[in-house]
Amino acid sequence: MPNSNGCSLPNDDNVMNWKHGGSISDNNNIKYSIRPTQERPPPPTSPRGTCNARYWPSHWAWEVKGGGFTHGDTRSAIESNMRGCGAVTAFKFEYYDKPQEDGTEWWSSGTLPIFMSDHCVAKAVRSAGGFESWC
């Protein structure tokens, strides 16, 4: 498929490269259309969310909520970056039907082994295209 920048919001405020819909054509005269199923809020100027990591005697439990991440496949990015912290178990990921009032669009949680850096979850969130956090 051709580059979909023709479906990006048409102004300089779109630093997160959000798509708004529209049509583009390739060199074979094939037309591609993107039609949103619902209105999105205005694009954020940076990723946002919350992060919480708790230590238990047997493991770390983490929960992250986010929106506006710069990676196109947030679920895969979160999961693979968390796996960099150790063996992820009980991984969960859900997109919200509509963005929450705080701008978050999804929620994720899981557990990690006790032998890891206490800042690994925050580093994984940043590496997944997310926000600065000390969770």
N, CA and C atoms as an extended XYZ file, in Angstrom:
405
Properties=species:S:1:pos:R:3:atomname:S:1:resname:S:1:resid:I:1 pbc="F F F"
N         0.846       -1.183        0.000 N   MET     1
C         0.000        0.000        0.000 CA  MET     1
C         0.883        1.235        0.000 C   MET     1
N         0.489        2.255       -0.680 N   PRO     2
C         1.283        3.477       -0.721 CA  PRO     2
C         1.335        4.143        0.649 C   PRO     2
N         2.262        5.073        0.787 N   ASN     3
C         2.389        5.836        2.012 CA  ASN     3
C         1.059        6.499        2.325 C   ASN     3
N         0.593        6.384        3.547 N   SER     4
C        -0.746        6.884        3.895 CA  SER     4
C        -0.709        8.281        4.490 C   SER     4
N         0.351        9.046        4.249 N   ASN     5
C         0.386       10.397        4.780 CA  ASN     5
C        -0.713       11.275        4.201 C   ASN     5
N        -1.279       10.908        3.063 N   GLY     6
C        -2.396       11.655        2.517 CA  GLY     6
C        -3.634       11.545        3.382 C   GLY     6
N        -3.636       10.651        4.325 N   CYS     7
C        -4.771       10.495        5.232 CA  CYS     7
C        -4.466       11.068        6.611 C   CYS     7
N        -3.328       11.756        6.741 N   SER     8
C        -2.967       12.390        8.004 CA  SER     8
C        -3.752       13.680        8.166 C   SER     8
N        -3.853       14.133        9.393 N   LEU     9
C        -4.496       15.420        9.633 CA  LEU     9
C        -3.709       16.500        8.897 C   LEU     9
N        -4.398       17.455        8.274 N   PRO    10
C        -3.742       18.387        7.345 CA  PRO    10
C        -3.102       19.618        7.973 C   PRO    10
N        -2.559       19.528        9.182 N   ASN    11
C        -1.915       20.710        9.752 CA  ASN    11
C        -0.676       20.319       10.540 C   ASN    11
N         0.061       21.321       10.969 N   ASP    12
C         1.319       21.083       11.672 CA  ASP    12
C         1.124       20.637       13.116 C   ASP    12
N        -0.101       20.659       13.636 N   ASP    13
C        -0.352       20.236       15.009 CA  ASP    13
C        -0.358       18.723       15.159 C   ASP    13
N        -0.189       17.981       14.075 N   ASN    14
C        -0.294       16.527       14.085 CA  ASN    14
C         1.083       15.884       14.263 C   ASN    14
N         1.758       16.196       15.366 N   VAL    15
C         3.108       15.669       15.572 CA  VAL    15
C         3.107       14.158       15.804 C   VAL    15
N         1.967       13.564       16.177 N   MET    16
C         1.892       12.129       16.416 CA  MET    16
C         1.505       11.355       15.147 C   MET    16
N         1.281       12.068       14.010 N   ASN    17
C         0.963       11.468       12.716 CA  ASN    17
C        -0.336       10.657       12.742 C   ASN    17
N        -1.361       11.156       13.458 N   TRP    18
C        -2.659       10.487       13.493 CA  TRP    18
C        -3.337       10.612       12.139 C   TRP    18
N        -4.108        9.597       11.780 N   LYS    19
C        -4.843        9.590       10.514 CA  LYS    19
C        -6.283       10.064       10.766 C   LYS    19
N        -6.828       10.780        9.806 N   HIS    20
C        -8.201       11.266        9.942 CA  HIS    20
C        -9.122       10.669        8.888 C   HIS    20
N        -8.573        9.946        7.960 N   GLY    21
C        -9.382        9.383        6.883 CA  GLY    21
C        -9.103       10.108        5.584 C   GLY    21
N        -9.603        9.544        4.524 N   GLY    22
C        -9.387       10.123        3.209 CA  GLY    22
C        -9.041        9.032        2.213 C   GLY    22
N        -8.608        9.435        1.045 N   SER    23
C        -8.275        8.489       -0.013 CA  SER    23
C        -6.936        8.842       -0.637 C   SER    23
N        -6.238        7.812       -1.095 N   ILE    24
C        -4.991        7.974       -1.829 CA  ILE    24
C        -4.966        6.928       -2.931 C   ILE    24
N        -4.187        7.177       -3.958 N   SER    25
C        -4.071        6.233       -5.079 CA  SER    25
C        -2.618        5.850       -5.273 C   SER    25
N        -2.399        4.657       -5.819 N   ASP    26
C        -1.034        4.235       -6.127 CA  ASP    26
C        -0.789        4.380       -7.631 C   ASP    26
N         0.358        3.927       -8.091 N   ASN    27
C         0.720        4.064       -9.513 CA  ASN    27
C        -0.093        3.160      -10.429 C   ASN    27
N        -0.855        2.224       -9.891 N   ASN    28
C        -1.684        1.324      -10.694 CA  ASN    28
C        -3.136        1.784      -10.750 C   ASN    28
N        -3.373        3.031      -10.379 N   ASN    29
C        -4.721        3.602      -10.349 CA  ASN    29
C        -5.658        2.849       -9.408 C   ASN    29
N        -5.096        2.310       -8.343 N   ILE    30
C        -5.916        1.684       -7.306 CA  ILE    30
C        -6.089        2.693       -6.191 C   ILE    30
N        -7.329        2.878       -5.784 N   LYS    31
C        -7.645        3.863       -4.763 CA  LYS    31
C        -7.809        3.169       -3.414 C   LYS    31
N        -7.143        3.692       -2.396 N   TYR    32
C        -7.260        3.191       -1.037 CA  TYR    32
C        -7.972        4.243       -0.200 C   TYR    32
N        -8.913        3.812        0.620 N   SER    33
C        -9.646        4.753        1.460 CA  SER    33
C        -9.552        4.325        2.916 C   SER    33
N        -9.424        5.312        3.764 N   ILE    34
C        -9.467        5.090        5.210 CA  ILE    34
C       -10.664        5.869        5.726 C   ILE    34
N       -11.575        5.150        6.382 N   ARG    35
C       -12.767        5.778        6.939 CA  ARG    35
C       -12.843        5.438        8.425 C   ARG    35
N       -12.620        6.416        9.286 N   PRO    36
C       -12.708        6.151       10.722 CA  PRO    36
C       -14.109        5.697       11.111 C   PRO    36
N       -14.193        4.835       12.097 N   THR    37
C       -15.495        4.358       12.573 CA  THR    37
C       -16.068        5.268       13.643 C   THR    37
N       -15.240        6.178       14.172 N   GLN    38
C       -15.729        7.136       15.158 CA  GLN    38
C       -14.798        8.340       15.177 C   GLN    38
N       -15.274        9.431       15.737 N   GLU    39
C       -14.456       10.629       15.844 CA  GLU    39
C       -13.398       10.422       16.919 C   GLU    39
N       -12.186       10.820       16.606 N   ARG    40
C       -11.119       10.783       17.606 CA  ARG    40
C       -10.980       12.167       18.209 C   ARG    40
N       -10.486       12.229       19.441 N   PRO    41
C       -10.211       13.556       19.998 CA  PRO    41
C        -9.057       14.195       19.238 C   PRO    41
N        -8.811       15.473       19.454 N   PRO    42
C        -7.652       16.087       18.786 CA  PRO    42
C        -6.383       15.308       19.127 C   PRO    42
N        -5.443       15.217       18.194 N   PRO    43
C        -4.235       14.445       18.463 CA  PRO    43
C        -3.421       15.059       19.592 C   PRO    43
N        -2.848       14.221       20.452 N   PRO    44
C        -1.997       14.768       21.512 CA  PRO    44
C        -0.675       15.253       20.920 C   PRO    44
N        -0.002       16.103       21.660 N   THR    45
C         1.297       16.577       21.205 CA  THR    45
C         2.410       15.650       21.664 C   THR    45
N         2.091       14.723       22.550 N   SER    46
C         3.066       13.728       23.015 CA  SER    46
C         2.294       12.548       23.604 C   SER    46
N         2.938       11.372       23.716 N   PRO    47
C         2.267       10.228       24.318 CA  PRO    47
C         1.856       10.535       25.758 C   PRO    47
N         0.778        9.897       26.207 N   ARG    48
C         0.308       10.125       27.565 CA  ARG    48
C        -0.110        8.816       28.205 C   ARG    48
N        -0.243        8.825       29.505 N   GLY    49
C        -0.710        7.640       30.193 CA  GLY    49
C        -0.252        7.569       31.633 C   GLY    49
N        -0.477        6.418       32.215 N   THR    50
C        -0.061        6.155       33.583 CA  THR    50
C         0.603        4.788       33.635 C   THR    50
N         1.464        4.623       34.602 N   CYS    51
C         2.198        3.379       34.750 CA  CYS    51
C         2.320        3.066       36.237 C   CYS    51
N         2.117        1.809       36.585 N   ASN    52
C         2.222        1.397       37.972 CA  ASN    52
C         2.874        0.022       38.007 C   ASN    52
N         3.933       -0.116       38.785 N   ALA    53
C         4.585       -1.415       38.990 CA  ALA    53
C         4.681       -1.653       40.492 C   ALA    53
N         4.209       -2.819       40.918 N   ARG    54
C         4.219       -3.165       42.342 CA  ARG    54
C         5.025       -4.426       42.578 C   ARG    54
N         5.806       -4.393       43.620 N   TYR    55
C         6.603       -5.555       44.000 CA  TYR    55
C         5.811       -6.430       44.961 C   TYR    55
N         5.736       -7.692       44.658 N   TRP    56
C         5.164       -8.710       45.535 CA  TRP    56
C         6.299       -9.662       45.894 C   TRP    56
N         6.175      -10.438       46.950 N   PRO    57
C         7.276      -11.350       47.313 CA  PRO    57
C         7.651      -12.337       46.200 C   PRO    57
N         6.710      -12.655       45.313 N   SER    58
C         6.995      -13.654       44.286 CA  SER    58
C         7.154      -13.089       42.879 C   SER    58
N         6.805      -11.803       42.645 N   HIS    59
C         6.856      -11.242       41.298 CA  HIS    59
C         6.626       -9.727       41.325 C   HIS    59
N         6.793       -9.107       40.178 N   TRP    60
C         6.380       -7.719       39.942 CA  TRP    60
C         5.063       -7.767       39.172 C   TRP    60
N         4.105       -6.937       39.551 N   ALA    61
C         2.858       -6.777       38.797 CA  ALA    61
C         2.862       -5.362       38.217 C   ALA    61
N         2.535       -5.239       36.943 N   TRP    62
C         2.522       -3.924       36.313 CA  TRP    62
C         1.209       -3.677       35.589 C   TRP    62
N         0.878       -2.401       35.483 N   GLU    63
C        -0.311       -1.962       34.763 CA  GLU    63
C         0.045       -0.655       34.071 C   GLU    63
N        -0.278       -0.553       32.794 N   VAL    64
C         0.002        0.646       32.007 CA  VAL    64
C        -1.262        1.021       31.251 C   VAL    64
N        -1.587        2.312       31.240 N   LYS    65
C        -2.653        2.864       30.400 CA  LYS    65
C        -2.002        3.910       29.521 C   LYS    65
N        -2.386        3.973       28.246 N   GLY    66
C        -1.732        4.938       27.380 CA  GLY    66
C        -2.555        5.397       26.202 C   GLY    66
N        -2.023        6.381       25.527 N   GLY    67
C        -2.623        6.917       24.314 CA  GLY    67
C        -1.586        7.727       23.568 C   GLY    67
N        -1.707        7.775       22.258 N   GLY    68
C        -0.821        8.586       21.448 CA  GLY    68
C         0.592        8.040       21.318 C   GLY    68
N         0.787        6.738       21.548 N   PHE    69
C         2.130        6.174       21.410 CA  PHE    69
C         2.547        6.253       19.952 C   PHE    69
N         3.845        6.392       19.719 N   THR    70
C         4.340        6.599       18.360 CA  THR    70
C         4.498        5.314       17.576 C   THR    70
N         4.283        4.180       18.184 N   HIS    71
C         4.419        2.900       17.497 CA  HIS    71
C         3.065        2.515       16.912 C   HIS    71
N         3.019        2.009       15.696 N   GLY    72
C         1.768        1.668       15.038 CA  GLY    72
C         1.031        0.490       15.659 C   GLY    72
N         1.734       -0.451       16.258 N   ASP    73
C         1.108       -1.616       16.872 CA  ASP    73
C         1.456       -1.611       18.356 C   ASP    73
N         0.700       -0.850       19.118 N   THR    74
C         1.012       -0.648       20.532 CA  THR    74
C         1.027       -1.955       21.308 C   THR    74
N         0.088       -2.852       21.032 N   ARG    75
C         0.036       -4.112       21.776 CA  ARG    75
C         1.351       -4.877       21.637 C   ARG    75
N         1.810       -5.067       20.416 N   SER    76
C         3.054       -5.800       20.182 CA  SER    76
C         4.251       -5.069       20.779 C   SER    76
N         4.260       -3.748       20.659 N   ALA    77
C         5.383       -2.966       21.195 CA  ALA    77
C         5.460       -3.088       22.707 C   ALA    77
N         4.317       -2.988       23.390 N   ILE    78
C         4.307       -3.124       24.855 CA  ILE    78
C         4.756       -4.525       25.244 C   ILE    78
N         4.172       -5.542       24.621 N   GLU    79
C         4.503       -6.914       24.999 CA  GLU    79
C         5.979       -7.231       24.763 C   GLU    79
N         6.513       -6.886       23.604 N   SER    80
C         7.908       -7.235       23.321 CA  SER    80
C         8.872       -6.455       24.213 C   SER    80
N         8.585       -5.195       24.493 N   ASN    81
C         9.465       -4.429       25.364 CA  ASN    81
C         9.383       -4.894       26.813 C   ASN    81
N         8.215       -5.315       27.261 N   MET    82
C         8.103       -5.876       28.616 CA  MET    82
C         8.872       -7.197       28.700 C   MET    82
N         8.859       -7.976       27.628 N   ARG    83
C         9.616       -9.238       27.618 CA  ARG    83
C        11.116       -8.985       27.769 C   ARG    83
N        11.572       -7.807       27.418 N   GLY    84
C        12.955       -7.438       27.653 CA  GLY    84
C        13.291       -7.326       29.132 C   GLY    84
N        12.278       -7.226       29.978 N   CYS    85
C        12.473       -7.167       31.429 CA  CYS    85
C        12.505       -8.555       32.050 C   CYS    85
N        12.075       -9.565       31.323 N   GLY    86
C        12.033      -10.927       31.849 CA  GLY    86
C        10.840      -11.685       31.301 C   GLY    86
N        10.583      -12.842       31.875 N   ALA    87
C         9.486      -13.696       31.412 CA  ALA    87
C         8.147      -13.091       31.824 C   ALA    87
N         7.407      -12.578       30.848 N   VAL    88
C         6.097      -11.979       31.106 CA  VAL    88
C         5.060      -13.081       31.252 C   VAL    88
N         4.270      -13.007       32.304 N   THR    89
C         3.135      -13.919       32.473 CA  THR    89
C         1.880      -13.083       32.697 C   THR    89
N         0.746      -13.685       32.484 N   ALA    90
C        -0.563      -13.045       32.683 CA  ALA    90
C        -0.686      -11.743       31.882 C   ALA    90
N        -0.091      -11.704       30.668 N   PHE    91
C        -0.155      -10.500       29.841 CA  PHE    91
C        -1.577      -10.265       29.364 C   PHE    91
N        -2.050       -9.026       29.519 N   LYS    92
C        -3.376       -8.619       29.037 CA  LYS    92
C        -3.233       -7.283       28.336 C   LYS    92
N        -4.042       -7.078       27.297 N   PHE    93
C        -4.046       -5.815       26.563 CA  PHE    93
C        -5.437       -5.601       26.004 C   PHE    93
N        -5.990       -4.407       26.202 N   GLU    94
C        -7.318       -4.069       25.690 CA  GLU    94
C        -7.320       -2.656       25.134 C   GLU    94
N        -7.890       -2.475       23.936 N   TYR    95
C        -8.177       -1.136       23.443 CA  TYR    95
C        -9.545       -0.739       23.970 C   TYR    95
N        -9.696        0.514       24.389 N   TYR    96
C       -11.004        1.022       24.793 CA  TYR    96
C       -11.837        1.295       23.536 C   TYR    96
N       -13.146        1.134       23.630 N   ASP    97
C       -14.016        1.467       22.501 CA  ASP    97
C       -13.909        2.951       22.156 C   ASP    97
N       -13.819        3.785       23.175 N   LYS    98
C       -13.645        5.227       22.995 CA  LYS    98
C       -12.538        5.673       23.934 C   LYS    98
N       -11.725        6.645       23.516 N   PRO    99
C       -10.674        7.141       24.411 CA  PRO    99
C       -11.267        7.640       25.733 C   PRO    99
N       -10.521        7.452       26.803 N   GLN   100
C       -10.960        7.910       28.115 CA  GLN   100
C       -10.779        9.426       28.217 C   GLN   100
N       -11.349       10.035       29.245 N   GLU   101
C       -11.251       11.485       29.417 CA  GLU   101
C        -9.808       11.968       29.520 C   GLU   101
N        -8.917       11.121       30.056 N   ASP   102
C        -7.520       11.523       30.203 CA  ASP   102
C        -6.708       11.293       28.927 C   ASP   102
N        -7.356       10.853       27.841 N   GLY   103
C        -6.683       10.645       26.562 CA  GLY   103
C        -6.126        9.248       26.356 C   GLY   103
N        -6.268        8.373       27.358 N   THR   104
C        -5.773        7.016       27.183 CA  THR   104
C        -6.712        6.227       26.284 C   THR   104
N        -6.105        5.369       25.451 N   GLU   105
C        -6.859        4.596       24.462 CA  GLU   105
C        -6.801        3.097       24.720 C   GLU   105
N        -5.945        2.656       25.640 N   TRP   106
C        -5.777        1.235       25.890 CA  TRP   106
C        -5.251        1.003       27.309 C   TRP   106
N        -5.311       -0.256       27.722 N   TRP   107
C        -4.863       -0.685       29.039 CA  TRP   107
C        -4.114       -2.003       28.885 C   TRP   107
N        -3.053       -2.190       29.667 N   SER   108
C        -2.291       -3.429       29.630 CA  SER   108
C        -1.791       -3.760       31.030 C   SER   108
N        -1.630       -5.065       31.288 N   SER   109
C        -1.085       -5.486       32.580 CA  SER   109
C        -0.374       -6.819       32.407 C   SER   109
N         0.376       -7.185       33.423 N   GLY   110
C         1.063       -8.467       33.421 CA  GLY   110
C         1.949       -8.594       34.641 C   GLY   110
N         2.682       -9.704       34.696 N   THR   111
C         3.617       -9.918       35.791 CA  THR   111
C         4.993      -10.236       35.223 C   THR   111
N         6.012       -9.955       36.033 N   LEU   112
C         7.405      -10.188       35.674 CA  LEU   112
C         8.119      -10.825       36.858 C   LEU   112
N         9.259      -11.487       36.612 N   PRO   113
C         9.996      -12.111       37.711 CA  PRO   113
C        10.525      -11.065       38.698 C   PRO   113
N        10.798      -11.499       39.928 N   ILE   114
C        11.265      -10.543       40.938 CA  ILE   114
C        12.666      -10.039       40.659 C   ILE   114
N        13.463      -10.786       39.922 N   PHE   115
C        14.839      -10.371       39.660 CA  PHE   115
C        14.925       -9.528       38.392 C   PHE   115
N        14.564       -8.263       38.520 N   MET   116
C        14.683       -7.316       37.413 CA  MET   116
C        14.883       -5.931       37.995 C   MET   116
N        15.369       -5.031       37.188 N   SER   117
C        15.538       -3.648       37.609 CA  SER   117
C        14.177       -3.039       37.907 C   SER   117
N        14.084       -2.271       38.978 N   ASP   118
C        12.796       -1.671       39.315 CA  ASP   118
C        12.373       -0.574       38.345 C   ASP   118
N        13.260       -0.158       37.441 N   HIS   119
C        12.887        0.837       36.432 CA  HIS   119
C        12.706        0.211       35.054 C   HIS   119
N        12.754       -1.090       34.952 N   CYS   120
C        12.652       -1.753       33.652 CA  CYS   120
C        11.290       -1.507       33.008 C   CYS   120
N        10.216       -1.499       33.784 N   VAL   121
C         8.876       -1.283       33.223 CA  VAL   121
C         8.794        0.116       32.614 C   VAL   121
N         9.321        1.120       33.305 N   ALA   122
C         9.309        2.487       32.776 CA  ALA   122
C        10.116        2.570       31.482 C   ALA   122
N        11.255        1.907       31.435 N   LYS   123
C        12.082        1.895       30.223 CA  LYS   123
C        11.349        1.191       29.080 C   LYS   123
N        10.631        0.112       29.388 N   ALA   124
C         9.876       -0.615       28.366 CA  ALA   124
C         8.768        0.253       27.786 C   ALA   124
N         8.095        1.037       28.624 N   VAL   125
C         7.039        1.941       28.147 CA  VAL   125
C         7.630        2.979       27.201 C   VAL   125
N         8.759        3.572       27.580 N   ARG   126
C         9.407        4.562       26.703 CA  ARG   126
C         9.844        3.921       25.387 C   ARG   126
N        10.411        2.717       25.459 N   SER   127
C        10.884        2.034       24.246 CA  SER   127
C         9.749        1.643       23.311 C   SER   127
N         8.548        1.494       23.856 N   ALA   128
C         7.374        1.153       23.043 CA  ALA   128
C         6.766        2.406       22.390 C   ALA   128
N         7.442        3.535       22.498 N   GLY   129
C         6.948        4.773       21.891 CA  GLY   129
C         6.122        5.587       22.839 C   GLY   129
N         6.246        5.311       24.138 N   GLY   130
C         5.379        5.938       25.127 CA  GLY   130
C         5.975        7.126       25.841 C   GLY   130
N         5.425        7.391       26.989 N   PHE   131
C         5.709        8.569       27.774 CA  PHE   131
C         6.843        8.332       28.773 C   PHE   131
N         7.384        9.422       29.310 N   GLU   132
C         8.390        9.364       30.368 CA  GLU   132
C         7.673        9.024       31.665 C   GLU   132
N         8.183        8.035       32.379 N   SER   133
C         7.519        7.621       33.615 CA  SER   133
C         8.525        6.956       34.537 C   SER   133
N         8.244        7.009       35.812 N   TRP   134
C         8.997        6.249       36.816 CA  TRP   134
C         8.005        5.380       37.548 C   TRP   134
N         7.588        4.315       36.896 N   CYS   135
C         6.611        3.445       37.543 CA  CYS   135
C         7.305        2.315       38.270 C   CYS   135
